Amino acid sequence: MATLNISMPDEMRAFIETRVSMGEYQSASDYLRDLIRHDHEKTEQLLMDGVNSGPARPLDMSALKKKAQALK
């Protein structure tokens, strides 16, 4: 297994330590691996949703700009 050193604000580190102390995770590494695993699964699902959404259509920039202007 590879090792990765990261820097983070003290508040983030304290949050991770709290999660570990609650017993849900065995270590900070376990917590971070779980976050990455969930993010990876979500990304894969979004990609599959795109693949399964049907054929691509040309983008109508004029209609998109009008829609954006209407939101202002």
N, C-alpha and C positions, 0 to 999 in steps of 0.2 A: 504494500500500500504506500502511496506517495504521501509526503508531508507538505503542507502549504501553510506558510506563515502570513497572517493578515493583521492589518492595523485597523482599529476602530475606536470610536469615542468611548470614554469610560461608561457612559450611560448605556450603551449597547452591550458592553461586556457585563455590566451589572444585570441587565435584563436577561441575558443568557444564563448567568449564574443563578438567577432566581428560578428560571425554568428548570434548570438541572436540580436545584435544591428541592423543588416540588416533587421530584421523583419521576417525572414524565420521561426524562432523558438521563442516561448514565453519565454523559460528559458533554462539554461544549462541542466537541467533534461530532458526537451523536446528533445533537440538536441541529448543527449546521448541515450535516449530511441529509437529515430529514427535510430541511428546507429546500435544499438543492434537488432532492428526489421529487418532492412535490412540484417544484417549479418545472423540472424536466417533464414530468407527466402532463402538466398543464400545457406546456409548449407543444408537446407531441399531439395532444388532443386538439389544440387550435389548428395545427397544421393539417390534421386529418379532417377537421371540419371544413377547412378551405378546399381540400382535395374533393371532398364529398359534396360540396355546394353547387357543383355543376360547372359548365364551361365558363370561361372568363368572357366578359363583355368589354367592349371599348369604353374607356372613361370619357364622359362628356364634361369637359372642363367648364364649358359655359354654364351648364346646369349646376355644376358644383359651386361655381363662383356665385351664382344667383342665390343658391341655398345658403351659402355662408353670409352673404350680405343681409339676407332676411333675418339671420340670427342676431345681428347687431342691434 
